[in-house]
Amino acid sequence: MVQAPAVAQPSRTRIAAASLIGTAIEFYDFYIYGTAAALVLNTAFFPEMDNLAGRLAAFSTFAVAFVSRPLGSAIFGHWGDRIGRKSMLVVSLLLMGLSTVAIGLLPGYTAMGVAAPVLLVLLRFTQGIGLGGEWGGAALLATEHAPPGKRGFYAMFPQLGPSVGFIAANGLFLILGAVLTDEQFVSWGWRLPFVASLLLVVIGLYVRLKISETPVFQAAMDERKIAKVPFVGLMRHQWRRVLLGAGAMVVTYTLFYTATTYCLSYGTATLGIPRTTMLALTMIGVLFMAAGTVVSSLVSDRLGRRRTLIAGTGVAIAWGLVMFPLMQTASVPLVGLALSGALALMGLIFGPMGAFLPELFRTEYRYSGASVAYSLGGVLGGAVPPLIATQMQASGLGVFSVGVYVSAMAVLSLLCLLALPETGEESM
């Protein structure tokens, strides 16, 4: 690992703001799509399909971005390891933000016919590429500025981005649901959160352009320790850590997108719980996720990343078997408990990942390694659960099988974590 020389550090506040606001905006963009996919995209872009087929088609477009994220991670990781973290963070923010605005302005099936869902898929693909480059850069911005023994604390800020972004996204949907009729919401109201992303991108760019390059990467530049083709070096020397890191991430995605995207659809369409009630319960759950993120990030600086992650993942195995029996009661308090428990566990596991994944890789291909591992975990853990869960429910296996699937993904992540080393004491 390359040791940075003693240089003037930007303030903790500036680092926190730059790493937090970008991930918050990126995840806001991503989550409004997930919410729209669960509530309205089937009727807006796939109206000629029956209800189940339309929901599957909408969730499939949701999955497209997870497939493109590893590509975005490879592209942004390459240039982030070649020319710097800061510039790639600016580009990724623009790419995802503008794609989101374009989705909000895209005419539906009734106006454009089959061209509408085709363009929706293309914009969703571009969204995924942008997000594929975002998280790794934000995590490195925090960890490569952090002093020894504080990387978990600094990395906590980009890890809080999903909580902030989700609350903003669902809060806006909740307000729209309260002030608009169902007809207005389905007709045009769902588009407003997408268009509003433009203002958030402008704010994010202002903050990110004020931050300096990380001292660790600057030291590598000064010492000419920059890989010509970082991805090749990554695959040659640390491919095993990429795969294990991806496997370790699976449980976080599975918990989150099962609790938010699938359960939102299941709660409204099958249990008959009002949309605004489900959105409110999910937002409460995300507050628990934020608390879990803070607690586990701080604990990981004291007890180690690996030990903290293993504990959270072990509990997630059990919670997968409890979650859907609680959901099936259709009791609002118990449904809220099911969602809050899943999201709290997601935060407990997600928090230390902001430091753990970057610490697994060498400076010369750290952006590539952390980003690709993070995004590959999303393909299995984020894209698949809403599709698998919907198919399981429709095939007669019962909703409890969805919980078994969640537990199985947690077992996979636990096995990967057991195969990885502790990283908290390693220098960057």
N, C-alpha and C positions, 0 to 999 in steps of 0.2 A: 504494500500500500504506500502511496506517495504522501509524505508528511508536508503539510502546508507551512510556509514560513510565517513568521510573526507579522501580521498585517492588521491594519485597522479594521475592526469588525463593524458591520452595520448594526443598528440597534436591534434588540430582540423583537421589538414591536414591529419594525419594518419587515423582518424576516417572516414573522408570524403572519402579518397581513398579506404579504406577497404569496406565501405558500397556501394560506387558507382561502383567500378570495378566488383564486383560480380554480381550485378543486371544487369549491362551493358552486361557482358558476357552471363549471363543466357538468357537475352532477345534477344541478338544477335542470340543465338542458336535457340530460339523459332521463331523469325521473319524470319530467312532464310527458315525455314520450311514453314511458311505461304506464303512467296513469291514463293517458289518452288511449293507449292500446287496450287497456282493461275496460274502459268505459264507453268509447265512442268510435274508434277508428274502424271497427268492423262495419258499422252502418255508413260511415262517410266514404270509405274506399272499397268496401266489398259488399255492397247492398244486395247483390243478386245471389249471394250464398245464404244457406240456412244459418241459424244462430250459432251452432257449434262450429261449422266450417268457417264462418266469418270470424269467430273468436280465435280459432287456430291460425287463420291467415294473419290476423292482426298481431298475434303473439309471434308469428314467424318473422314479420317485419321488425318486431322488437329484437329478435334473435340475430338479425343481420348485422347489427352493429357490434355484437360480441364476436362475430366471425371476422369482421374487418379490424377489430382492435389489435390483434397480434401483428397484422400488417402495418398498422400505424405505429405500433411499438417498435418494430424493426426499422421503419423509415426514420422516425424521430429519434430513436435510440442511436442509430448510425450517426446522424448529424449532431446530436447532443453530445456524443462522445468525441466527435471530430472538431466541432467549432464552438461548443459551449452549451450550458444548460439554459441560460437566460433567453437566447434568441429562439430556441425551440419552444419554450413556454409561451412566447408571444404568438408564434405561428399556430400552435395547437389551439390556443384560445380563440383566435380568429376563425379558424377552420370550423370548429364545432359550433361556435356562436352563430356564424352566418348560415350554416346548414340548418340550424334550428329555426331561425327566422324564416328561411325559405319554406320549411315544412308548414309553418303557420300561415303562409300566404298561398300555399299550393291549392288550387281548386280540387274539389272532390270528384268522385266517379260520375255523378250526374252531369257535371260540366265538361269533363275531359274524356270520359270513357276509360278504356283500359290504360291509357297513358298516365292517368292519375296514380294508380298503385305502382306502376313502373317507376315513375319519378320519385314516389315516396320511398321505394326501396333504395334508389340511388342516393337520395339525400341521407337516408338512414345509414347507408354504407359510409358516406363521407363523415357523418357524425361520429361513427365508431373509430375512424382513422384519427380524428382529432383527439378523442378521449384516450386512444391508445398511446398518444405521446404526452398526455397531460400529467397523469399521476406520477410516472417515474421522474419527470423533471421537477415536479413540486416536492416530492419526497427527497430528492437529492439536494434541492435548494435548501431544505431544512437541515438535513443530516450533515451535509458538507460544510455548513456554517456553524454547526453545533460544537461546543467545547467538549472535551472528554468527560464521560459520565453523564452527559445531558442529551444524548442523541434521542432517547425515547421521548423526553420532554419536548424537544424541538420538533420531532416528527409527529407529535400529537396534533399539530396545527393542520397540516394537510389532511390528516385522518379525520378531522372534524368537518372537513368540507362536505362529505356526503350527508351528514346530519343537518348542517345548515342549508345545503341545497335542497334536501328533501322537504324540510319544514317550509322553505320558501315556495317550493313547487306545489306541495299539497295544500299549503295555506291559501295560495291563490285559487286553486281549484275549489277549495272549501268555500271561499268567499263567493266565487262565481256560482256555485251550486245554491248558495243562499239567496242571491239577488236576482238570478235568472230563472226563468221557467225551464223545464226540461227541453222544450222545443227550441228555445233560444240557445241553450247550452249546446245541444246537438248540432244546431244549424251553424253557429259562428262563435259561441262563447268559448269553446275549447281551444280556439286559435289564439286567444289573447295571451296566455302564458308563453307561447312560442315567440310571438312578436315582441313581448316585453323583454326577451333575452338580449335584445340589442342594447338597451340601456345598461344592463349588467356587464356586457362585454366592454363597453366604453370605460366603465369604472375599473374593471379588472386590468385593462391595458394600461391605464394611468398608473396603477399601483405597481405593476410588474416592470414597467419601463424605468422605475425609480430605483430598482434593486441592482446590486453589482453581481458580477460573476462569482461563483463560489471559490473560496481560497484554495480548496483541494484541487479543483480542475485548473485553476490559474497556475498553481505550482506545477502540475503535470505539463501544461503548455510551456512554461518557462524552461523546464528540464527536457522538453521534446520527447515526452513519454506518452505520445498520442498514437493509438493504433490506426493504421491506414484503413483497414476494413474491420471495425470493431466486432461486427457480428460473426465473422469468420473466427476471430480469436476466441470469442465467447463459446462458440460451438466446439472449438478444438480443445479448450482447456477447462471449461466449467459447464458443459452441457448438462451434466447430471444435476447440478444445483438449479439450473433452469427448470427442469422437469419436476424435481422435488419441491421447489418453491411454488410452482404452479399448482401442484397437488395440495400443498399446504393452504393455498388461497381458496380452494374449492368450497370449503365449508362456509366461509364468509359470504360468498356470492349466493350459495344455496339458501342459507338462512334468510338473507335479505330479500331476494327476489321471490322466494316462496311466500314470505310474510307480507310483502307489499304488493307485488303484481298479481300472483295467483290468488292469494287470499282475498284481495280486493274484489276480484272477479267472482270468486266462490261465495264470498259473503253477500254480495249484492244479487247475483243471478240465481244462486241455489238456496241460500239461507233466507233471502228476502230482507236483509238488513238494509236500511236506506243508505244511499251512496254517501251522504254527508256524515252519517254516523260512522261508517267504515273509514272514511278519510280522517275523521277526528280521532278514532281509536289508533289508527296508524301513526298519526302525528304524536300522540302520547307515547307510543312505542318507540318512536325515533328519539324522543327525549331520554329514554332509558338507554338507547344506543349511544347517544352522545356521552352520557355519564359513564357507561362502560368503557368507551374509548379513552376518556381522560384517566380513569382509574388504572386501567391496564397499561397505558403508556407510561405512567409514572412508576407503577410497580415494576415494569420491565427494566427500568434503570437500576433497581435495587436487587431484584431476584433473578434477572436474566430474561432475555426474549423467549428462549425455547421453553423454559419451565412455565412461564406465564401462558404461552400459547397452548401448550399441552393440557394445562388445567382447564382452560376455556373450552377446548375442543372435546375433552372428555365429557363435560357437562352437556355439550350440544348433542352428543350421541343419545343421551337419555331424553333430552327435551324433544327430539324428533318423534319419539313414541308417545309423548304426552300432548303435543301440540294439537293434533287434529281431533282427538276425543274432546278436548276443550272447545274447539271450533264447532263441532257437531251439535253441541248443546243449543246453539243459536242464542245463548244468553249473552247479552252485550258485555257484562262484566267479565265473563269467562272468555269470550272472544278477545276482549282487550288484554286479558292475562296471557293468552296464547301468543298474541302478536308482540306484547311487551317483553315476554320471556325470550322469544326468538331474537328480537332486535337487540336486547341487552347483551345476549351471548354474542351476536354478531359484532357489537362494539368491543366486547372484551377480547375477541380474537383479532379484530381488525386493527385496533390501536397499535400494538407492538409491530405489526407488519410494516408500518411506515419506516421503521429503523431496521427491522430484521432483513427484509429483502435487499435493500441497498448494501447492507453489511456483508451479504453473502458474496459480493462480486468485487473484482479488482477495479481500480479507478479508471483504467483505460477502456473498459467496456461495462461500467456500472450502470449507465443509463440504459443501455441495451438489455443487460441481464435483468435488472429489476423490472423494467417495463414489460418485457416479453413474458417473464414468469407471472407477473400480475395479470396480464391480458389473457394468457393461455388458461389460467385458472378460471377466468370469466366465461370462456367458451363452454366448459362443462358445468360450472357452477351457476352461471347467470343466464345463459341462453337456453339451456336444457330444462330447468325445473318447471317454468310455466307450461311448456309444451308437454313434458312427461306427465305433469300433474293433471292437465286437462284431459289427456288421453286415458290416464288411469281411471279418472272419475267416469269418463264416458264408456269405458270398456267393462264396467261392472266390478272392477277390483275393489272399489270403495275408496273413500278419501283417506282412510287410515294408511293405505299403501303409500300415499304421498309422504306421510311422516316416516315410514320405513325407509323411503328413498332419502329423505333428509339425513336420517341416522347413518345410512350407508355412506353418504358423501362425507360425513364427519369422521367415520372410521378411516376412509381413504386419506383424509387430511392428517389424521393422527399418525398413521403409518409413515407418511412423508416427513412429518415433524420429527419422529423418532429417528429417522435416517439422516437428519441434518444436524450440524454442530451448533453449539452456543456461539453467538457472535458479539454479544454486548461488550466484551473486553477487548475486541480487536480494534486496532487503529485504522483510520481511513487515510 
